[in-house]
Amino acid sequence: MLWSLIKILAFVAIVTALTYGGTQLMEVDGGATISVMGFEFTLSPLEMVFAFVAFVVAVWLGLKLLALCVATFKFLNGDETAISRYFDRNRERKGYEALSEGMMALASGEGHLAMTKAARADKYLQQPQLTNLLTAQAAEMTGDRRKAEETYKKLLSDDKTRFVGVRGIMKQKLSDGDTDTALALAQKAFALKPKHEETQDVLLRLQAEKSDWVGARKTLSAKLKSGGLPRDVHKRRDAVLALSEARDVLEDGKSIEARETAIEANRLSPDLIPAAVMAARSYIGEGNARYATRVLTKAWNAQPHPDIAAAFAEIAPDENAEARLKRFRTLTKTTADHPETKMLMAELYISTEDFPAAKRVLGDLVETDPTARSLTLMAAIERGEGADDSVVRGWLTRALTAPRGPQWICDNCQHIQAGWAATCSNCGSFDTLTWRKPPEGDVAMPTGTEMLPLIVGTPKQNEVTVPDDVVEEAEILTADPEPIDDAVASQAQK
C-alpha cells in the first residue's frame, strides 16, 4: 500500500516537472534554423527537445532493425535458427533479469514479489528447473504450503532436480510431524545423494526415533566413509546404536543375540555405562564372572555410576555383607575420592553395621557436596549410632531440599531423564545424554520445604520434632531408587 502511494506520487512529480520544463521552454525566444535541399525549418527550443528525443528513438530502432536484417540474411544463407535466436535473446535477457530480481526479493524476505518475478522468469525462460525452485521457496516464505508442495512435486519429474524436490517435501513433512513419510523421503534422498551431510543427519535421527538400529548403523557407516564424521565419534555412536539394538533383541527374547550385541557395544565404547552394564550381565548369564568384573571395573574407573555397582553386586548375589565389602574394594580402590565411591562404601559399611566406618568414609561429603542420597545415608548412620529422632529427622529434612545429584541430562535441551536412552525424549537429539549434575534450580521442590529446618532444627539441634507425615514424605523423596543392597534399605528404615 505504501509502495503504491510512493509510485503514484513519483509519477505526479515527474509529470509536473515535465510540464513546468515545457512551459519554460515555450517562453524562451529564439530557436534554430535548418536548411535541407532548399527548404528551411525553424525550430523553437521546445521543438528542438522533441526532435532530439525522436532522433534517439530513431537511432535505437535503426539498430534493432539492422540486427533483424543481419539475422534474416543469415537465415537466408542456411542458418535456420538465426531469426529465432534473435528473438530468444531478448526473451532470455528479460527472463534472467526477472530471475535475478526474484532471487534478490527472496533474500530480502519479500515472498510475494519473489513469486511474481519467478512467474515472469518462467514465462520468458521456459526453464522450470530454475524457476520452480524459486517459486517453491517463495511460496514457503509466504506460507502457501500447498503451492510449495505442488512446485516441489514438479521438480521430481527431472533427474537433475529430483533430489531438490524430495528434500523440499521431506522438510515439509518434518515440520508437519509426519515422521513416517519423512523417513521414507529421507531414505529416497539418501539413495540419490549418499554423501549429502544434512540428509545423512536427518535420516540417522529418524531411524533412531523409529528404533531402526540396523539401518541407523548403515547410515552412520556411510557418514564415516563420506568424511562427515570423525572416527572416534563414529565409534562412540556406533556403540550407542549397538546397545540400543541389543536392548530390542533382548525384549524379543533372543538372549544369545542380545549378549553378543551388548558385548560388541562395550567393545566399541568401554566407557559407555549402559553398554558396560549390559555386557557384564551377559557375561554373568554365561557364568563368566571374570570378564564381567573386568568390564565393570574399567567402566567404573572411567565414570563411577550406581548402575555399575548394582551389576557388580549381581556377580555374587548370595555373598554376605563382609564378603561383599571386601570384593567391592577391588572395584573402588582407584576412585576412592569420588563422591559415588564414598556413598557406595558408606552403604556397604552400613550393611555390616559398622557405622563409625561408614561415617568416616563418607567424610565431609555432606558439607562439601550434599545430595539427597548422601544426606539420607547420614541419617541412617545417625540412627545406627543411636542418635535422637530429632537429629535423624534433621538430616532427612536437609535431604528433602538437597539436590538429587548426577542424573541423565540431555546436552542439547538440558532435559532430565530417569534412565539412559539413545535419543532424548524431549528434543529427539541422538547421543546427547550424559551423566552429570543438573544446573541449579532445575529440580522443583515442594512448596515450603525451605522452612523445614526452622521447624525441625539443624542436625545438631534436638529440641523440636517434626510430624511423622513430613518424615515419611522426606524418606520417599530422598530414597535411592536402586539401593545397592537390601540390607542398606532395611537399615535406613529402622
C-alpha positions, 0 to 999 in steps of 0.5 A: 500500500505504501509502495503504491502511494510512493509510485503514484506520487513519483509519477505526479512529480515527474509529470509536473516537472515535465510540464513546468520544463515545457512551459519554460521552454515555450517562453524562451525566444529564439530557436534554430534554423535548418536548411535541407535541399532548399527548404528551411525549418525553424525550430523553437527550443521546445521543438528542438527537445522533441526532435532530439528525443525522436532522433534517439528513438530513431537511432535505437530502432535503426539498430534493432532493425539492422540486427533483424536484417543481419539475422534474416540474411543469415537465415537466408544463407542456411542458418535456420535458427538465426531469426529465432535466436534473435528473438530468444535473446531478448526473451532470455535477457528479460527472463534472467533479469526477472530471475535475478530480481526474484532471487534478490526479493527472496533474500530480502524476505519479500515472498510475494514479489519473489513469486511474481518475478519467478512467474515472469522468469518462467514465462520468458525462460521456459526453464522450470528447473530454475524457476520452480525452485524459486517459486517453491521457496517463495511460496514457503516464505509466504506460507502457501504450503500447498503451492510449495508442495505442488512446485516441489512435486514438479521438480521430481519429474527431472533427474537433475532436480529430483533430489531438490524436490524430495528434500523440499517435501521431506522438510515439509513433512518434518515440520508437519510431524509426519515422521513416517513419510519423512523417513521414507523421503529421507531414505529416497534422498539418501539413495540419490545423494549418499554423501549429502551431510544434512540428509545423512543427519536427518535420516540417522535421527529418524531411524533412531526415533523409529528404533531402526538400529540396523539401518541407523548403523548403515547410515552412520557407516556411510557418514564415516566413509563420506568424511562427515564424521570423525572416527572416534565419534563414529565409534562412540555412536556406533556403540550407542546404536549397538546397545540400543539394538541389543536392548530390542533383541533382548525384549524379543527374547533372543538372549544369545543375540542380545549378549553378543550385541551388548558385548560388541557395544562395550567393545566399541565404547568401554566407557559407555555405562549402559553398554558396560552394564549390559555386557557384564550381565551377559557375561554373568548369564554365561557364568563368566564372572571374570570378564564381567568384573573386568568390564565393570571395573574399567567402566567404573574407573572411567565414570563411577555410576550406581548402575555399575555397582548394582551389576557388580553386586549381581556377580555374587548375589548370595555373598554376605555383607563382609564378603561383599565389602571386601570384593567391592574394594577391588572395584573402588580402590582407584576412585576412592575420592569420588563422591559415588565411591564414598556413598557406595562404601558408606552403604556397604559399611552400613550393611555390616553395621559398622557405622563409625566406618561408614561415617568416616568414609563418607567424610565431609561429603555432606558439607562439601557436596550434599545430595539427597542420597548422601544426606539420607545415608547420614541419617541412617548412620545417625540412627545406627549410632543411636542418635535422637529422632530429632537429629535423624529427622534433621538430616532427612529434612536437609535431604528433602531440599538437597539436590538429587545429584548426577542424573541423565541430562540431555546436552542439547535441551538440558532435559532430565531423564530417569534412565539412559536412552539413545535419543532424548525424549524431549528434543529427539537429539541422538547421543546427547545424554550424559551423566552429570549434575543438573544446573541449579534450580532445575529440580522443583521442590515442594512448596515450603520445604525451605522452612523445614529446618526452622521447624525441625532444627539443624542436625545438631539441634534436638529440641523440636520434632517434626510430624511423622507425615513430613518424615515419611514424605522426606524418606520417599523423596530422598530414597535411592531408587536402586539401593545397592543392597537390601540390607542398606534399605532395611537399615535406613528404615529402622 
